[in-house]
Amino acid sequence: MTDDEQLTSPRIPPPPAGSQFEAEHTPPAALPPDDVLTDPTHGRTLPATRPPEEFVPLRRWVLRSASELRAMRGDLREQLAASAPPPDGGDAAGPDNVVLVASELATNALAHGRPPAQVSLAVDGHAVLIVVSDCDTTHAPFLAQGREPGEGGFGLQIARRLSSSVGWWSDPGGKHVWATFPAEPTT
């Protein structure tokens, strides 16, 4: 199968309403909604904040489908090596963490938002900023909880664990989720 081929599910008509098949086979539970009505008392909302303004933009990728993620990850890794080295004596996985979080957030934007997704890289001399945007202004990002491994929904959890800070904001242009990472030791 080539990268250009797309997998599709077979067109099987649903069973008649009230049939024995329907009674015996309940569909799997749906993922919880990711909208602004999500109850914040469950700790599932992501802070609605903008990133600091001192960052200088370096690069932006526009993704229309998940097939473009691999190229974005490679380009991002090269850009980080050229312009944002990991902190001295710090975590050598720093650039890998940035790439992983950017990929997770971009995947979320493509799967749950409204494409195209945009991934932006910016630096300020001490930190790296990743901003992932999509055109959906009606759904707020939230932190998945209570899911078993393999059920998905852990992209924002990964971002929170691997980055220095994470947040999001919405404007007329879309929804923007951001994360920062140390690039050099702060003085």
Secondary structure per residue as TSV (DSSP state, phi and psi in degrees):
chain	resnum	aa	ss	phi	psi
A	1	M	-	360.0	134.8
A	2	T	-	-89.1	166.9
A	3	D	T	-64.6	-23.4
A	4	D	T	-78.2	-21.3
A	5	E	-	-74.3	146.4
A	6	Q	-	-118.8	138.0
A	7	L	-	-80.9	136.8
A	8	T	-	-129.5	153.4
A	9	S	-	-86.9	149.5
A	10	P	-	-65.1	151.7
A	11	R	-	-88.0	89.5
A	12	I	-	-109.3	125.9
A	13	P	-	-66.2	145.9
A	14	P	-	-67.1	154.6
A	15	P	-	-67.6	156.1
A	16	P	-	-61.7	145.5
A	17	A	T	-58.2	135.5
A	18	G	T	81.2	4.8
A	19	S	-	-72.9	164.7
A	20	Q	H	-64.6	-35.9
A	21	F	H	-58.2	-46.4
A	22	E	H	-62.1	-39.2
A	23	A	H	-68.6	-34.3
A	24	E	H	-86.3	-22.2
A	25	H	-	-121.7	93.1
A	26	T	-	-85.6	142.5
A	27	P	-	-69.7	158.6
A	28	P	-	-64.5	155.5
A	29	A	-	-61.4	138.9
A	30	A	-	-78.1	154.0
A	31	L	-	-67.3	148.5
A	32	P	-	-64.7	153.9
A	33	P	-	-66.6	148.4
A	34	D	-	-111.9	64.0
A	35	D	S	-121.3	176.3
A	36	V	T	-67.6	-10.3
A	37	L	T	-89.5	1.5
A	38	T	S	-58.5	132.2
A	39	D	-	-68.7	113.1
A	40	P	G	-68.0	-15.2
A	41	T	G	-69.8	-15.4
A	42	H	G	-88.7	4.5
A	43	G	T	69.4	26.1
A	44	R	-	-100.4	-4.9
A	45	T	B	-87.9	149.6
A	46	L	-	-95.8	142.2
A	47	P	-	-57.1	130.9
A	48	A	B	-88.8	90.3
A	49	T	-	-142.6	158.1
A	50	R	-	-96.7	154.4
A	51	P	-	-73.8	164.5
A	52	P	-	-57.0	152.1
A	53	E	T	-89.2	-6.9
A	54	E	T	-77.6	0.7
A	55	F	-	-76.5	143.2
A	56	V	E	-104.9	123.2
A	57	P	E	-63.8	138.1
A	58	L	E	-113.2	-43.0
A	59	R	E	-156.6	152.6
A	60	R	E	-141.2	137.7
A	61	W	E	-118.1	138.7
A	62	V	E	-110.2	122.3
A	63	L	E	-115.9	124.8
A	64	R	S	-100.3	-17.2
A	65	S	S	-154.6	165.0
A	66	A	G	-64.2	-22.5
A	67	S	G	-65.1	-15.8
A	68	E	G	-91.5	-4.3
A	69	L	H	-64.1	-41.6
A	70	R	H	-59.9	-46.4
A	71	A	H	-63.3	-40.8
A	72	M	H	-61.3	-44.1
A	73	R	H	-60.1	-44.4
A	74	G	H	-63.8	-45.6
A	75	D	H	-62.7	-41.9
A	76	L	H	-63.3	-43.3
A	77	R	H	-59.9	-43.7
A	78	E	H	-64.1	-42.5
A	79	Q	H	-64.2	-41.4
A	80	L	H	-63.6	-41.7
A	81	A	H	-62.6	-35.0
A	82	A	H	-81.3	-29.1
A	83	S	H	-130.4	-8.4
A	84	A	-	-145.3	74.4
A	85	P	-	-65.0	153.2
A	86	P	-	-66.3	160.0
A	87	P	-	-58.9	144.3
A	88	D	T	-60.5	129.9
A	89	G	T	69.6	4.2
A	90	G	S	-89.5	-164.1
A	91	D	-	-72.4	116.0
A	92	A	T	-64.8	-18.3
A	93	A	T	-81.8	2.6
A	94	G	H	-48.5	-55.4
A	95	P	H	-62.1	-37.2
A	96	D	H	-63.6	-37.1
A	97	N	H	-64.6	-41.9
A	98	V	H	-61.6	-46.0
A	99	V	H	-64.5	-42.9
A	100	L	H	-62.1	-46.5
A	101	V	H	-65.9	-42.6
A	102	A	H	-59.8	-41.8
A	103	S	H	-66.3	-42.7
A	104	E	H	-62.7	-45.9
A	105	L	H	-67.5	-38.2
A	106	A	H	-67.1	-38.9
A	107	T	H	-61.7	-43.2
A	108	N	H	-59.5	-44.4
A	109	A	H	-62.6	-40.6
A	110	L	H	-72.4	-36.7
A	111	A	H	-82.1	-36.0
A	112	H	H	-115.8	-13.5
A	113	G	S	-100.8	-153.7
A	114	R	-	-123.6	109.7
A	115	P	S	-60.5	159.8
A	116	P	-	-79.2	156.8
A	117	A	E	-96.3	146.6
A	118	Q	E	-122.2	133.9
A	119	V	E	-114.9	123.4
A	120	S	E	-117.7	140.3
A	121	L	E	-115.4	132.5
A	122	A	E	-142.2	156.3
A	123	V	E	-135.5	160.5
A	124	D	-	-131.2	10.6
A	125	G	S	95.7	-19.7
A	126	H	S	-126.0	-16.0
A	127	A	E	-150.8	162.3
A	128	V	E	-111.9	139.4
A	129	L	E	-119.8	128.5
A	130	I	E	-113.2	129.3
A	131	V	E	-124.1	125.8
A	132	V	E	-115.5	125.1
A	133	S	E	-122.4	150.0
A	134	D	E	-140.9	174.6
A	135	C	S	-90.3	6.6
A	136	D	-	-90.9	114.1
A	137	T	-	-102.9	5.0
A	138	T	S	-99.8	-8.9
A	139	H	-	-125.5	129.8
A	140	A	-	-91.5	144.7
A	141	P	-	-70.8	149.3
A	142	F	B	-143.4	159.4
A	143	L	-	-88.3	121.7
A	144	A	-	-68.9	139.6
A	145	Q	-	-140.0	151.9
A	146	G	S	74.8	17.7
A	147	R	-	-101.7	147.4
A	148	E	-	-78.7	150.7
A	149	P	T	-54.6	139.7
A	150	G	T	95.5	-13.7
A	151	E	S	-86.0	-6.7
A	152	G	-	80.5	-179.0
A	153	G	-	88.1	19.7
A	154	F	-	-108.2	8.4
A	155	G	H	-57.1	-45.3
A	156	L	H	-71.5	-32.3
A	157	Q	H	-63.5	-43.5
A	158	I	H	-61.7	-44.3
A	159	A	H	-59.9	-43.3
A	160	R	H	-64.4	-36.5
A	161	R	H	-77.6	-32.0
A	162	L	H	-97.0	-15.7
A	163	S	S	-105.3	168.8
A	164	S	S	-75.8	-39.0
A	165	S	E	-156.2	154.4
A	166	V	E	-140.5	144.6
A	167	G	E	-163.1	-173.3
A	168	W	E	-157.5	160.3
A	169	W	E	-151.3	164.1
A	170	S	E	-129.2	144.7
A	171	D	E	-144.5	179.0
A	172	P	T	-58.1	-21.7
A	173	G	T	-82.5	-15.7
A	174	G	E	147.3	-164.3
A	175	K	E	-106.7	139.8
A	176	H	E	-131.1	123.1
A	177	V	E	-113.2	132.4
A	178	W	E	-129.2	157.5
A	179	A	E	-148.1	145.2
A	180	T	E	-117.0	153.6
A	181	F	E	-141.8	144.2
A	182	P	E	-67.6	142.1
A	183	A	-	-118.0	-32.0
A	184	E	S	-144.7	159.6
A	185	P	-	-63.9	139.0
A	186	T	-	-80.7	148.5
A	187	T	-	-107.8	360.0
